[in-house]
Amino acid sequence: MTADGNDTTPLGGPATPVLPASSSGAGRRRRRWPWIVGVGIVLVLAAVAWVAGEQIARGIVERTIREQAITQLSLPADQDIDVEVIGPVLLPLLVGNLGEVHVSSKDVPIGDFSADVAVRAQDVPIRGDGDWSGAYASITLDDEQLQALLANLDEFPADSVQIDAPDIAVTFELNALLTTVPVGVALTPRAEAGELVLTPTSLRLAGAEVSAEAILRQFGALASTVVRDWDVCIAQYLPAALTLTDVSVAPRAVTAEFEIDSSILRDDAARQKGECS
C-alpha cells in the first residue's frame, strides 16, 4: 500500500518468483541424461555381443568346413586347409546359407600326384538340402606334379616334361637306324568334353622347327606318338561332381578349372571318383 492509501498489491495474490529458463532446462536435461547413458550402454553391449557371436559362429563354421573337407575327400588328418567365409556369418546362418566360401590347400594328394587346390562356392546351403548358385575349383600343378600326372600315359616321356608357357614342352626319342633322334614337341592343353587333351602345335628336330608331315615322311610309323593328341584322364582322380572347363599354362604352373555340381553336397555317388570314357 502507498502513502496515499492505495493498495498496490497485484491482482491474483502475492507474486510468485520465476526461475530462470536455463535453470529449468538444466533440470530436465539432468533427468534425461541417465536414460541416454543407459540406452547407450545397452547398444554398446548389444554390439559387443553381436561381434562376439559373429566371431564364435565364424570359427565354428570354418572349423566344420575344414573337418568335412578332410573327411569327405579322404585327405590326411593333418592336411593344412585354409577356409574363409566372405562377409558376415551369423545372419546368413539364420537365413540358411553362406554367401561365399573359399577353401584352399597346397600339395593335396590326388591319386599318384599332388596339386594346389582352391575352391570357391557361392550361396552355400548349410543344411545340405539345397543347391548353391555356383561353385568352382582350380587345380594347379608345377613341373614335378605335372610329370607325376602324365606318368600314367603309355609311351609318353613324362620325365622330360617342362612347363613352357603357353605350352607344355616334351622330348620324344625316336629310334631310327640304330640312332636315337630327339624330337621336341610343344603340346597345348585344352578341355574337351570334360577331359584334358594335349595337342602338338609345333615340332623341333635338330634345333629347327619342322612340320608334322616332314616328321612322318622321315620316320614313318615311328613318329605316330609324336604327332598325335594325348587324352589325359583326370576324372579317375576327382569326385564325379567336378567337370573340367578350362586349362591354362602360366610360366611355372598349369591350372585346370572345374565346375562343381551341387549334388556333391548330398549325393554319395557325386563324391565318388569319376570314370574315364
C-alpha atoms as an extended CHARMM CRD file, in Angstrom:
* protein
*
       277  EXT
         1         1  MET       CA              0.0000000000        0.0000000000        0.0000000000  PROA      1               0.0000000000
         2         2  THR       CA              1.2790000000        3.5270000000       -0.8000000000  PROA      2               0.0000000000
         3         3  ALA       CA              1.3450000000        6.5670000000        1.3620000000  PROA      3               0.0000000000
         4         4  ASP       CA             -1.9680000000        7.8290000000       -0.1220000000  PROA      4               0.0000000000
         5         5  GLY       CA             -3.6860000000        4.5740000000        0.9370000000  PROA      5               0.0000000000
         6         6  ASN       CA             -3.9400000000        2.8730000000       -2.3950000000  PROA      6               0.0000000000
         7         7  ASP       CA             -3.3220000000       -0.8870000000       -2.4920000000  PROA      7               0.0000000000
         8         8  THR       CA             -0.5910000000       -1.6950000000       -4.9870000000  PROA      8               0.0000000000
         9         9  THR       CA             -0.6240000000       -5.4670000000       -4.4950000000  PROA      9               0.0000000000
        10        10  PRO       CA             -1.0180000000       -7.1690000000       -7.9370000000  PROA      10              0.0000000000
        11        11  LEU       CA             -4.2700000000       -8.9150000000       -8.6090000000  PROA      11              0.0000000000
        12        12  GLY       CA             -4.1890000000      -12.6150000000       -8.0170000000  PROA      12              0.0000000000
        13        13  GLY       CA             -2.2120000000      -12.5770000000       -4.7990000000  PROA      13              0.0000000000
        14        14  PRO       CA              1.4690000000      -12.3400000000       -3.9790000000  PROA      14              0.0000000000
        15        15  ALA       CA              3.9090000000      -12.5100000000       -6.8880000000  PROA      15              0.0000000000
        16        16  THR       CA              5.4950000000      -15.9330000000       -7.4820000000  PROA      16              0.0000000000
        17        17  PRO       CA              9.2070000000      -15.8380000000       -8.1620000000  PROA      17              0.0000000000
        18        18  VAL       CA             10.0500000000      -17.1040000000      -11.6660000000  PROA      18              0.0000000000
        19        19  LEU       CA             13.0960000000      -19.4040000000      -12.0710000000  PROA      19              0.0000000000
        20        20  PRO       CA             15.4260000000      -18.6150000000      -14.9010000000  PROA      20              0.0000000000
        21        21  ALA       CA             14.6840000000      -20.6740000000      -18.0340000000  PROA      21              0.0000000000
        22        22  SER       CA             18.1980000000      -22.0200000000      -18.0420000000  PROA      22              0.0000000000
        23        23  SER       CA             17.7730000000      -23.4430000000      -14.5880000000  PROA      23              0.0000000000
        24        24  SER       CA             14.5430000000      -25.2810000000      -15.5330000000  PROA      24              0.0000000000
        25        25  GLY       CA             16.0920000000      -26.7150000000      -18.7650000000  PROA      25              0.0000000000
        26        26  ALA       CA             19.1330000000      -27.9760000000      -16.8940000000  PROA      26              0.0000000000
        27        27  GLY       CA             16.8530000000      -29.8950000000      -14.5650000000  PROA      27              0.0000000000
        28        28  ARG       CA             15.1320000000      -31.5990000000      -17.4540000000  PROA      28              0.0000000000
        29        29  ARG       CA             18.4640000000      -32.4500000000      -19.0740000000  PROA      29              0.0000000000
        30        30  ARG       CA             19.6800000000      -33.9260000000      -15.7960000000  PROA      30              0.0000000000
        31        31  ARG       CA             16.5750000000      -36.0870000000      -15.6370000000  PROA      31              0.0000000000
        32        32  ARG       CA             17.0490000000      -37.3090000000      -19.2560000000  PROA      32              0.0000000000
        33        33  TRP       CA             20.8060000000      -37.8770000000      -19.0310000000  PROA      33              0.0000000000
        34        34  PRO       CA             20.6930000000      -41.1930000000      -17.0970000000  PROA      34              0.0000000000
        35        35  TRP       CA             18.2690000000      -42.5990000000      -19.6910000000  PROA      35              0.0000000000
        36        36  ILE       CA             20.5330000000      -41.6140000000      -22.5650000000  PROA      36              0.0000000000
        37        37  VAL       CA             23.5180000000      -43.1880000000      -20.8360000000  PROA      37              0.0000000000
        38        38  GLY       CA             21.5220000000      -46.3440000000      -20.1240000000  PROA      38              0.0000000000
        39        39  VAL       CA             20.3820000000      -46.7070000000      -23.7510000000  PROA      39              0.0000000000
        40        40  GLY       CA             23.9250000000      -46.0800000000      -24.9590000000  PROA      40              0.0000000000
        41        41  ILE       CA             25.3200000000      -48.7630000000      -22.6810000000  PROA      41              0.0000000000
        42        42  VAL       CA             22.6930000000      -51.2470000000      -23.8500000000  PROA      42              0.0000000000
        43        43  LEU       CA             23.5140000000      -50.5260000000      -27.5040000000  PROA      43              0.0000000000
        44        44  VAL       CA             27.2320000000      -50.9330000000      -26.8860000000  PROA      44              0.0000000000
        45        45  LEU       CA             26.6870000000      -54.2080000000      -25.0510000000  PROA      45              0.0000000000
        46        46  ALA       CA             24.4190000000      -55.4490000000      -27.8350000000  PROA      46              0.0000000000
        47        47  ALA       CA             27.0700000000      -54.5810000000      -30.4480000000  PROA      47              0.0000000000
        48        48  VAL       CA             29.7840000000      -56.3270000000      -28.4230000000  PROA      48              0.0000000000
        49        49  ALA       CA             27.5770000000      -59.3910000000      -28.0130000000  PROA      49              0.0000000000
        50        50  TRP       CA             26.8430000000      -59.4510000000      -31.7660000000  PROA      50              0.0000000000
        51        51  VAL       CA             30.5300000000      -59.1530000000      -32.6360000000  PROA      51              0.0000000000
        52        52  ALA       CA             31.4000000000      -61.8980000000      -30.1660000000  PROA      52              0.0000000000
        53        53  GLY       CA             28.6350000000      -64.0940000000      -31.5820000000  PROA      53              0.0000000000
        54        54  GLU       CA             29.8420000000      -63.3830000000      -35.1260000000  PROA      54              0.0000000000
        55        55  GLN       CA             33.3990000000      -64.4140000000      -34.2630000000  PROA      55              0.0000000000
        56        56  ILE       CA             32.2490000000      -67.5630000000      -32.4870000000  PROA      56              0.0000000000
        57        57  ALA       CA             29.9440000000      -68.5240000000      -35.3660000000  PROA      57              0.0000000000
        58        58  ARG       CA             32.6950000000      -67.8780000000      -37.9200000000  PROA      58              0.0000000000
        59        59  GLY       CA             35.1390000000      -70.0690000000      -36.0240000000  PROA      59              0.0000000000
        60        60  ILE       CA             32.6260000000      -72.9210000000      -35.7600000000  PROA      60              0.0000000000
        61        61  VAL       CA             31.6320000000      -72.7180000000      -39.4390000000  PROA      61              0.0000000000
        62        62  GLU       CA             35.2070000000      -72.5720000000      -40.7530000000  PROA      62              0.0000000000
        63        63  ARG       CA             36.3130000000      -75.4220000000      -38.4930000000  PROA      63              0.0000000000
        64        64  THR       CA             33.3460000000      -77.5590000000      -39.5950000000  PROA      64              0.0000000000
        65        65  ILE       CA             34.0650000000      -76.9240000000      -43.2810000000  PROA      65              0.0000000000
        66        66  ARG       CA             37.7020000000      -77.8700000000      -42.7580000000  PROA      66              0.0000000000
        67        67  GLU       CA             36.7860000000      -81.1050000000      -40.9710000000  PROA      67              0.0000000000
        68        68  GLN       CA             34.2120000000      -82.0440000000      -43.6070000000  PROA      68              0.0000000000
        69        69  ALA       CA             36.6940000000      -81.4180000000      -46.4220000000  PROA      69              0.0000000000
        70        70  ILE       CA             39.1800000000      -83.7900000000      -44.8120000000  PROA      70              0.0000000000
        71        71  THR       CA             36.5250000000      -86.4380000000      -44.1710000000  PROA      71              0.0000000000
        72        72  GLN       CA             34.6020000000      -86.2890000000      -47.4410000000  PROA      72              0.0000000000
        73        73  LEU       CA             37.7090000000      -86.1040000000      -49.6480000000  PROA      73              0.0000000000
        74        74  SER       CA             39.6860000000      -88.6790000000      -47.6370000000  PROA      74              0.0000000000
        75        75  LEU       CA             42.5510000000      -86.2820000000      -47.0140000000  PROA      75              0.0000000000
        76        76  PRO       CA             45.2480000000      -86.7870000000      -44.3720000000  PROA      76              0.0000000000
        77        77  ALA       CA             44.0710000000      -85.6700000000      -40.9320000000  PROA      77              0.0000000000
        78        78  ASP       CA             46.9320000000      -83.1690000000      -40.7260000000  PROA      78              0.0000000000
        79        79  GLN       CA             46.2520000000      -81.6300000000      -44.1490000000  PROA      79              0.0000000000
        80        80  ASP       CA             46.6410000000      -77.8530000000      -43.8930000000  PROA      80              0.0000000000
        81        81  ILE       CA             43.4100000000      -76.3440000000      -45.2500000000  PROA      81              0.0000000000
        82        82  ASP       CA             42.5950000000      -72.6320000000      -45.3230000000  PROA      82              0.0000000000
        83        83  VAL       CA             38.9000000000      -71.7660000000      -45.0370000000  PROA      83              0.0000000000
        84        84  GLU       CA             37.4840000000      -68.2670000000      -45.4000000000  PROA      84              0.0000000000
        85        85  VAL       CA             33.8340000000      -67.2660000000      -45.2330000000  PROA      85              0.0000000000
        86        86  ILE       CA             33.4200000000      -63.9690000000      -47.0710000000  PROA      86              0.0000000000
        87        87  GLY       CA             31.1610000000      -61.4160000000      -45.3770000000  PROA      87              0.0000000000
        88        88  PRO       CA             29.0370000000      -61.8750000000      -42.2510000000  PROA      88              0.0000000000
        89        89  VAL       CA             28.2800000000      -65.3230000000      -40.8740000000  PROA      89              0.0000000000
        90        90  LEU       CA             25.7050000000      -65.0490000000      -38.0940000000  PROA      90              0.0000000000
        91        91  LEU       CA             22.8240000000      -63.6030000000      -40.1240000000  PROA      91              0.0000000000
        92        92  PRO       CA             23.3790000000      -65.9060000000      -43.1410000000  PROA      92              0.0000000000
        93        93  LEU       CA             23.2860000000      -68.8740000000      -40.7470000000  PROA      93              0.0000000000
        94        94  LEU       CA             19.8610000000      -67.7660000000      -39.6130000000  PROA      94              0.0000000000
        95        95  VAL       CA             18.7530000000      -67.4140000000      -43.2330000000  PROA      95              0.0000000000
        96        96  GLY       CA             20.1260000000      -70.8480000000      -44.1370000000  PROA      96              0.0000000000
        97        97  ASN       CA             23.0880000000      -70.2790000000      -46.4690000000  PROA      97              0.0000000000
        98        98  LEU       CA             26.5340000000      -68.7090000000      -46.6030000000  PROA      98              0.0000000000
        99        99  GLY       CA             27.1300000000      -66.0320000000      -49.2190000000  PROA      99              0.0000000000
       100       100  GLU       CA             30.6010000000      -67.0910000000      -50.3490000000  PROA      100             0.0000000000
       101       101  VAL       CA             33.1450000000      -69.6180000000      -49.0940000000  PROA      101             0.0000000000
       102       102  HSD       CA             36.7820000000      -70.0390000000      -50.1490000000  PROA      102             0.0000000000
       103       103  VAL       CA             38.7260000000      -73.2350000000      -49.3820000000  PROA      103             0.0000000000
       104       104  SER       CA             42.3310000000      -73.8050000000      -50.4300000000  PROA      104             0.0000000000
       105       105  SER       CA             45.1950000000      -76.1590000000      -49.6830000000  PROA      105             0.0000000000
       106       106  LYS       CA             48.6670000000      -76.8200000000      -51.0630000000  PROA      106             0.0000000000
       107       107  ASP       CA             50.1160000000      -80.1870000000      -52.0510000000  PROA      107             0.0000000000
       108       108  VAL       CA             46.8010000000      -82.0130000000      -51.8490000000  PROA      108             0.0000000000
       109       109  PRO       CA             47.2970000000      -85.7100000000      -52.6590000000  PROA      109             0.0000000000
       110       110  ILE       CA             45.2910000000      -86.6400000000      -55.7660000000  PROA      110             0.0000000000
       111       111  GLY       CA             45.8770000000      -90.1930000000      -56.8670000000  PROA      111             0.0000000000
       112       112  ASP       CA             49.5160000000      -90.6250000000      -57.8940000000  PROA      112             0.0000000000
       113       113  PHE       CA             50.2660000000      -86.9050000000      -57.8390000000  PROA      113             0.0000000000
       114       114  SER       CA             49.6300000000      -83.8320000000      -55.7320000000  PROA      114             0.0000000000
       115       115  ALA       CA             48.4720000000      -80.3130000000      -56.5690000000  PROA      115             0.0000000000
       116       116  ASP       CA             47.4510000000      -76.9960000000      -55.0940000000  PROA      116             0.0000000000
       117       117  VAL       CA             43.6660000000      -76.8110000000      -54.8830000000  PROA      117             0.0000000000
       118       118  ALA       CA             41.3710000000      -73.8060000000      -54.4440000000  PROA      118             0.0000000000
       119       119  VAL       CA             37.5650000000      -73.9170000000      -54.2730000000  PROA      119             0.0000000000
       120       120  ARG       CA             35.1160000000      -71.0140000000      -54.4040000000  PROA      120             0.0000000000
       121       121  ALA       CA             31.4030000000      -71.5640000000      -53.7290000000  PROA      121             0.0000000000
       122       122  GLN       CA             28.5300000000      -69.0760000000      -53.6460000000  PROA      122             0.0000000000
       123       123  ASP       CA             25.2320000000      -69.2180000000      -51.7400000000  PROA      123             0.0000000000
       124       124  VAL       CA             26.1790000000      -72.4180000000      -49.9540000000  PROA      124             0.0000000000
       125       125  PRO       CA             23.2100000000      -74.1080000000      -48.2060000000  PROA      125             0.0000000000
       126       126  ILE       CA             24.1290000000      -75.0660000000      -44.6690000000  PROA      126             0.0000000000
       127       127  ARG       CA             21.6170000000      -77.8950000000      -44.3300000000  PROA      127             0.0000000000
       128       128  GLY       CA             22.8200000000      -79.8110000000      -47.3870000000  PROA      128             0.0000000000
       129       129  ASP       CA             19.3170000000      -79.9820000000      -48.9050000000  PROA      129             0.0000000000
       130       130  GLY       CA             19.6480000000      -77.2090000000      -51.4600000000  PROA      130             0.0000000000
       131       131  ASP       CA             21.7950000000      -76.0630000000      -54.3730000000  PROA      131             0.0000000000
       132       132  TRP       CA             24.4540000000      -73.4190000000      -54.4480000000  PROA      132             0.0000000000
       133       133  SER       CA             24.3580000000      -70.7440000000      -57.1500000000  PROA      133             0.0000000000
       134       134  GLY       CA             27.8400000000      -71.7090000000      -58.3280000000  PROA      134             0.0000000000
       135       135  ALA       CA             30.9940000000      -73.4940000000      -57.2470000000  PROA      135             0.0000000000
       136       136  TYR       CA             34.3590000000      -73.7040000000      -58.9620000000  PROA      136             0.0000000000
       137       137  ALA       CA             37.6870000000      -75.3860000000      -58.3180000000  PROA      137             0.0000000000
       138       138  SER       CA             41.1980000000      -74.6700000000      -59.5520000000  PROA      138             0.0000000000
       139       139  ILE       CA             43.8780000000      -77.3500000000      -59.5350000000  PROA      139             0.0000000000
       140       140  THR       CA             47.4030000000      -76.0570000000      -60.1260000000  PROA      140             0.0000000000
       141       141  LEU       CA             50.4500000000      -78.2100000000      -60.8770000000  PROA      141             0.0000000000
       142       142  ASP       CA             54.1360000000      -77.3860000000      -61.1620000000  PROA      142             0.0000000000
       143       143  ASP       CA             56.6470000000      -79.2740000000      -63.3460000000  PROA      143             0.0000000000
       144       144  GLU       CA             57.1220000000      -82.1660000000      -60.9410000000  PROA      144             0.0000000000
       145       145  GLN       CA             53.4240000000      -82.5730000000      -60.2150000000  PROA      145             0.0000000000
       146       146  LEU       CA             52.5900000000      -82.4610000000      -63.9220000000  PROA      146             0.0000000000
       147       147  GLN       CA             55.1860000000      -85.1340000000      -64.6260000000  PROA      147             0.0000000000
       148       148  ALA       CA             53.5800000000      -87.3600000000      -61.9930000000  PROA      148             0.0000000000
       149       149  LEU       CA             50.1630000000      -86.9220000000      -63.6000000000  PROA      149             0.0000000000
       150       150  LEU       CA             51.4100000000      -87.6780000000      -67.1160000000  PROA      150             0.0000000000
       151       151  ALA       CA             53.4990000000      -90.6490000000      -65.9980000000  PROA      151             0.0000000000
       152       152  ASN       CA             50.3860000000      -92.8080000000      -66.3350000000  PROA      152             0.0000000000
       153       153  LEU       CA             50.2690000000      -92.3120000000      -70.1170000000  PROA      153             0.0000000000
       154       154  ASP       CA             51.6680000000      -95.2230000000      -72.0930000000  PROA      154             0.0000000000
       155       155  GLU       CA             54.6240000000      -94.3740000000      -74.3480000000  PROA      155             0.0000000000
       156       156  PHE       CA             54.7130000000      -90.8120000000      -73.0800000000  PROA      156             0.0000000000
       157       157  PRO       CA             58.1020000000      -89.4640000000      -71.8590000000  PROA      157             0.0000000000
       158       158  ALA       CA             56.7110000000      -87.7820000000      -68.7670000000  PROA      158             0.0000000000
       159       159  ASP       CA             60.1220000000      -87.3080000000      -67.1620000000  PROA      159             0.0000000000
       160       160  SER       CA             61.0700000000      -84.8620000000      -69.9480000000  PROA      160             0.0000000000
       161       161  VAL       CA             58.0160000000      -82.6380000000      -69.4390000000  PROA      161             0.0000000000
       162       162  GLN       CA             58.5930000000      -78.9660000000      -68.6880000000  PROA      162             0.0000000000
       163       163  ILE       CA             56.1470000000      -76.1070000000      -68.4300000000  PROA      163             0.0000000000
       164       164  ASP       CA             56.9370000000      -73.6530000000      -71.2220000000  PROA      164             0.0000000000
       165       165  ALA       CA             54.0620000000      -71.1610000000      -71.3130000000  PROA      165             0.0000000000
       166       166  PRO       CA             51.7790000000      -71.0700000000      -73.1580000000  PROA      166             0.0000000000
       167       167  ASP       CA             52.5440000000      -74.7280000000      -73.8950000000  PROA      167             0.0000000000
       168       168  ILE       CA             53.9750000000      -77.8560000000      -72.3170000000  PROA      168             0.0000000000
       169       169  ALA       CA             57.3460000000      -78.9450000000      -73.7090000000  PROA      169             0.0000000000
       170       170  VAL       CA             58.2590000000      -82.6080000000      -74.0270000000  PROA      170             0.0000000000
       171       171  THR       CA             61.0050000000      -84.5160000000      -75.8310000000  PROA      171             0.0000000000
       172       172  PHE       CA             60.3310000000      -87.7720000000      -77.6790000000  PROA      172             0.0000000000
       173       173  GLU       CA             63.1970000000      -90.0340000000      -78.6760000000  PROA      173             0.0000000000
       174       174  LEU       CA             62.7520000000      -91.8520000000      -81.9770000000  PROA      174             0.0000000000
       175       175  ASN       CA             64.9510000000      -94.8330000000      -82.7800000000  PROA      175             0.0000000000
       176       176  ALA       CA             65.9820000000      -94.9840000000      -86.4220000000  PROA      176             0.0000000000
       177       177  LEU       CA             68.8570000000      -96.9670000000      -87.9560000000  PROA      177             0.0000000000
       178       178  LEU       CA             70.3550000000      -97.7190000000      -84.5560000000  PROA      178             0.0000000000
       179       179  THR       CA             70.3250000000      -93.9850000000      -83.7760000000  PROA      179             0.0000000000
       180       180  THR       CA             68.2230000000      -92.1410000000      -81.2350000000  PROA      180             0.0000000000
       181       181  VAL       CA             66.8060000000      -88.8860000000      -82.5670000000  PROA      181             0.0000000000
       182       182  PRO       CA             65.2890000000      -86.4190000000      -80.0600000000  PROA      182             0.0000000000
       183       183  VAL       CA             62.2080000000      -84.5590000000      -81.2600000000  PROA      183             0.0000000000
       184       184  GLY       CA             60.9840000000      -81.5960000000      -79.2390000000  PROA      184             0.0000000000
       185       185  VAL       CA             57.2130000000      -81.1360000000      -79.1310000000  PROA      185             0.0000000000
       186       186  ALA       CA             55.1310000000      -78.2300000000      -77.8340000000  PROA      186             0.0000000000
       187       187  LEU       CA             51.8130000000      -79.5290000000      -76.5200000000  PROA      187             0.0000000000
       188       188  THR       CA             48.8660000000      -77.2060000000      -75.9980000000  PROA      188             0.0000000000
       189       189  PRO       CA             46.4280000000      -78.3810000000      -73.2990000000  PROA      189             0.0000000000
       190       190  ARG       CA             42.6860000000      -77.8600000000      -73.6380000000  PROA      190             0.0000000000
       191       191  ALA       CA             39.4480000000      -79.0540000000      -72.0870000000  PROA      191             0.0000000000
       192       192  GLU       CA             37.3070000000      -81.1250000000      -74.4200000000  PROA      192             0.0000000000
       193       193  ALA       CA             34.0540000000      -82.7470000000      -73.2940000000  PROA      193             0.0000000000
       194       194  GLY       CA             35.2690000000      -82.5650000000      -69.7010000000  PROA      194             0.0000000000
       195       195  GLU       CA             38.6020000000      -84.2280000000      -70.4380000000  PROA      195             0.0000000000
       196       196  LEU       CA             42.1640000000      -82.9360000000      -70.7160000000  PROA      196             0.0000000000
       197       197  VAL       CA             43.6460000000      -83.1600000000      -74.2100000000  PROA      197             0.0000000000
       198       198  LEU       CA             47.2420000000      -82.3560000000      -75.1870000000  PROA      198             0.0000000000
       199       199  THR       CA             47.6680000000      -81.3800000000      -78.8390000000  PROA      199             0.0000000000
       200       200  PRO       CA             51.0530000000      -80.9390000000      -80.5980000000  PROA      200             0.0000000000
       201       201  THR       CA             51.3110000000      -77.4420000000      -82.0310000000  PROA      201             0.0000000000
       202       202  SER       CA             54.9860000000      -77.3060000000      -83.0390000000  PROA      202             0.0000000000
       203       203  LEU       CA             57.8180000000      -79.7780000000      -83.5820000000  PROA      203             0.0000000000
       204       204  ARG       CA             61.5800000000      -79.2860000000      -83.4840000000  PROA      204             0.0000000000
       205       205  LEU       CA             64.1740000000      -81.5870000000      -84.9790000000  PROA      205             0.0000000000
       206       206  ALA       CA             67.9120000000      -80.8900000000      -84.6140000000  PROA      206             0.0000000000
       207       207  GLY       CA             67.0610000000      -77.4170000000      -83.3190000000  PROA      207             0.0000000000
       208       208  ALA       CA             64.8950000000      -76.4750000000      -86.3010000000  PROA      208             0.0000000000
       209       209  GLU       CA             61.1250000000      -76.2760000000      -86.4300000000  PROA      209             0.0000000000
       210       210  VAL       CA             59.5950000000      -78.8830000000      -88.7550000000  PROA      210             0.0000000000
       211       211  SER       CA             56.1200000000      -79.8700000000      -89.8340000000  PROA      211             0.0000000000
       212       212  ALA       CA             54.2420000000      -82.9840000000      -88.8100000000  PROA      212             0.0000000000
       213       213  GLU       CA             54.3040000000      -84.1290000000      -92.4350000000  PROA      213             0.0000000000
       214       214  ALA       CA             58.1090000000      -83.9000000000      -92.5230000000  PROA      214             0.0000000000
       215       215  ILE       CA             58.4060000000      -85.9700000000      -89.3450000000  PROA      215             0.0000000000
       216       216  LEU       CA             56.0730000000      -88.6120000000      -90.7420000000  PROA      216             0.0000000000
       217       217  ARG       CA             57.9700000000      -88.7660000000      -94.0500000000  PROA      217             0.0000000000
       218       218  GLN       CA             61.2770000000      -89.2270000000      -92.2910000000  PROA      218             0.0000000000
       219       219  PHE       CA             60.2830000000      -91.6210000000      -89.5180000000  PROA      219             0.0000000000
       220       220  GLY       CA             57.0520000000      -93.1760000000      -90.7520000000  PROA      220             0.0000000000
       221       221  ALA       CA             55.0660000000      -95.1060000000      -88.1420000000  PROA      221             0.0000000000
       222       222  LEU       CA             57.7070000000      -94.3700000000      -85.5140000000  PROA      222             0.0000000000
       223       223  ALA       CA             56.5020000000      -90.7670000000      -85.4450000000  PROA      223             0.0000000000
       224       224  SER       CA             52.9260000000      -91.6980000000      -84.6040000000  PROA      224             0.0000000000
       225       225  THR       CA             53.4840000000      -90.9510000000      -80.9320000000  PROA      225             0.0000000000
       226       226  VAL       CA             54.9080000000      -87.5280000000      -81.7860000000  PROA      226             0.0000000000
       227       227  VAL       CA             52.1120000000      -86.1010000000      -83.9520000000  PROA      227             0.0000000000
       228       228  ARG       CA             49.0990000000      -87.4630000000      -82.0630000000  PROA      228             0.0000000000
       229       229  ASP       CA             46.7730000000      -85.9440000000      -79.4630000000  PROA      229             0.0000000000
       230       230  TRP       CA             47.1170000000      -87.2440000000      -75.9200000000  PROA      230             0.0000000000
       231       231  ASP       CA             43.9560000000      -87.7700000000      -73.8650000000  PROA      231             0.0000000000
       232       232  VAL       CA             44.6780000000      -87.4330000000      -70.1590000000  PROA      232             0.0000000000
       233       233  CYS       CA             42.0560000000      -88.9210000000      -67.8770000000  PROA      233             0.0000000000
       234       234  ILE       CA             41.7760000000      -86.8690000000      -64.7080000000  PROA      234             0.0000000000
       235       235  ALA       CA             38.2070000000      -87.8350000000      -63.8360000000  PROA      235             0.0000000000
       236       236  GLN       CA             39.5010000000      -91.0030000000      -62.1860000000  PROA      236             0.0000000000
       237       237  TYR       CA             41.2260000000      -88.9040000000      -59.5200000000  PROA      237             0.0000000000
       238       238  LEU       CA             38.4280000000      -86.4620000000      -58.6640000000  PROA      238             0.0000000000
       239       239  PRO       CA             34.8330000000      -86.5220000000      -57.4160000000  PROA      239             0.0000000000
       240       240  ALA       CA             32.3260000000      -87.1630000000      -60.1930000000  PROA      240             0.0000000000
       241       241  ALA       CA             30.6470000000      -83.8070000000      -59.4810000000  PROA      241             0.0000000000
       242       242  LEU       CA             33.6610000000      -81.9650000000      -60.9590000000  PROA      242             0.0000000000
       243       243  THR       CA             33.6810000000      -81.1360000000      -64.6750000000  PROA      243             0.0000000000
       244       244  LEU       CA             36.7950000000      -79.7860000000      -66.3790000000  PROA      244             0.0000000000
       245       245  THR       CA             36.0020000000      -76.4940000000      -68.1600000000  PROA      245             0.0000000000
       246       246  ASP       CA             39.3560000000      -74.8770000000      -68.9820000000  PROA      246             0.0000000000
       247       247  VAL       CA             43.1290000000      -75.3240000000      -68.8460000000  PROA      247             0.0000000000
       248       248  SER       CA             45.7590000000      -72.5810000000      -68.8540000000  PROA      248             0.0000000000
       249       249  VAL       CA             49.5570000000      -72.5460000000      -68.7510000000  PROA      249             0.0000000000
       250       250  ALA       CA             51.4550000000      -69.8950000000      -66.7850000000  PROA      250             0.0000000000
       251       251  PRO       CA             55.2580000000      -69.5200000000      -66.6480000000  PROA      251             0.0000000000
       252       252  ARG       CA             55.6370000000      -72.0500000000      -63.8350000000  PROA      252             0.0000000000
       253       253  ALA       CA             52.2460000000      -73.7160000000      -63.4730000000  PROA      253             0.0000000000
       254       254  VAL       CA             49.4260000000      -75.4520000000      -65.2970000000  PROA      254             0.0000000000
       255       255  THR       CA             45.9680000000      -74.6870000000      -63.9280000000  PROA      255             0.0000000000
       256       256  ALA       CA             42.8520000000      -76.7180000000      -64.6120000000  PROA      256             0.0000000000
       257       257  GLU       CA             39.4780000000      -75.0980000000      -63.9210000000  PROA      257             0.0000000000
       258       258  PHE       CA             36.4390000000      -77.1130000000      -62.8610000000  PROA      258             0.0000000000
       259       259  GLU       CA             32.7700000000      -76.5060000000      -62.2550000000  PROA      259             0.0000000000
       260       260  ILE       CA             31.3370000000      -78.3390000000      -59.2410000000  PROA      260             0.0000000000
       261       261  ASP       CA             27.7700000000      -79.6040000000      -59.2780000000  PROA      261             0.0000000000
       262       262  SER       CA             25.9350000000      -79.0120000000      -56.0040000000  PROA      262             0.0000000000
       263       263  SER       CA             24.9000000000      -82.6870000000      -55.9290000000  PROA      263             0.0000000000
       264       264  ILE       CA             28.2180000000      -83.2170000000      -54.1550000000  PROA      264             0.0000000000
       265       265  LEU       CA             26.5510000000      -81.7530000000      -51.0400000000  PROA      265             0.0000000000
       266       266  ARG       CA             24.0560000000      -84.5930000000      -50.6520000000  PROA      266             0.0000000000
       267       267  ASP       CA             24.7880000000      -87.4010000000      -53.1290000000  PROA      267             0.0000000000
       268       268  ASP       CA             27.3750000000      -90.0330000000      -52.2030000000  PROA      268             0.0000000000
       269       269  ALA       CA             27.7620000000      -91.0140000000      -55.8570000000  PROA      269             0.0000000000
       270       270  ALA       CA             28.7520000000      -87.4360000000      -56.7500000000  PROA      270             0.0000000000
       271       271  ARG       CA             31.5370000000      -87.6280000000      -54.1630000000  PROA      271             0.0000000000
       272       272  GLN       CA             32.9610000000      -90.8370000000      -55.6100000000  PROA      272             0.0000000000
       273       273  LYS       CA             35.7470000000      -90.6800000000      -58.1680000000  PROA      273             0.0000000000
       274       274  GLY       CA             34.6580000000      -90.3160000000      -61.7650000000  PROA      274             0.0000000000
       275       275  GLU       CA             35.3590000000      -92.5640000000      -64.7140000000  PROA      275             0.0000000000
       276       276  CYS       CA             37.2140000000      -92.0930000000      -67.9700000000  PROA      276             0.0000000000
       277       277  SER       CA             35.4040000000      -92.5210000000      -71.2770000000  PROA      277             0.0000000000
